[in-house]
Amino acid sequence: MSQVGKKTTPAALIAIGIMFIVIGLNSGRLLIVAGVGFLIAGIILHRTSQSSGDGPDE
């Protein structure tokens, strides 16, 4: 089953970020940095998907 063309959900990015951080706590700093990056991407994607144009950002 191909994932081409499907949107990545913010929950998936946040889950991957948490997983990388937990693994990175035992392995190394690079996985923690990658996990934080995924968390930030998930939060940004969540915030942009929730804004419908009538929020405080507009």
N, C-alpha and C positions, 0 to 999 in steps of 0.2 A: 504494500500500500504506500503510495507516494504522498508526501506532504507538500508537493510543489503547488504554489498558489494559495495555500491555506494560511490564515492569519495566526500568528502566535499570540496566545492569550497572556495577559499580564500575570495571571496566577502561575502559569508554567514558568515564566522567567523568574518570578520570585521564588518558586520552589527549587529551581536549578541553582539560584544564588545561595539559598540557605544550604543546599546540599554541598556546594563548593566550599562554603565557609566552614561547615562542620568537618569535611574531609581535610581542609586546609589547616585546621587547628592541630591535626596530627601530622600533617605532611610538610607544609611549607607556606611561605608568605605569598607565593604566586597564586595559589588556589584561592586564598582569602581575597586577594585583589580582584581576581576574576569573579568571585562570588559577589563582592560589593558592586562590581560593574553590572552584573545581571540584576541585582536588587534595584539599583538605580534605574536601569532600563525598564524593569517591570513597573516601578512606581511612576515613571514618566509616561509610559504607555497607558497605565491605568488612569492617570490624571487627564491625559488628552482624550481618552475614550469617554470619560465621564462628562467632560465639558461640552455643552451643547450650544455655546455661544452666548448664553445669558448669565454666565458666572462673573465673578469679580475680575477675571483676567481681561474681559472685553470692555 
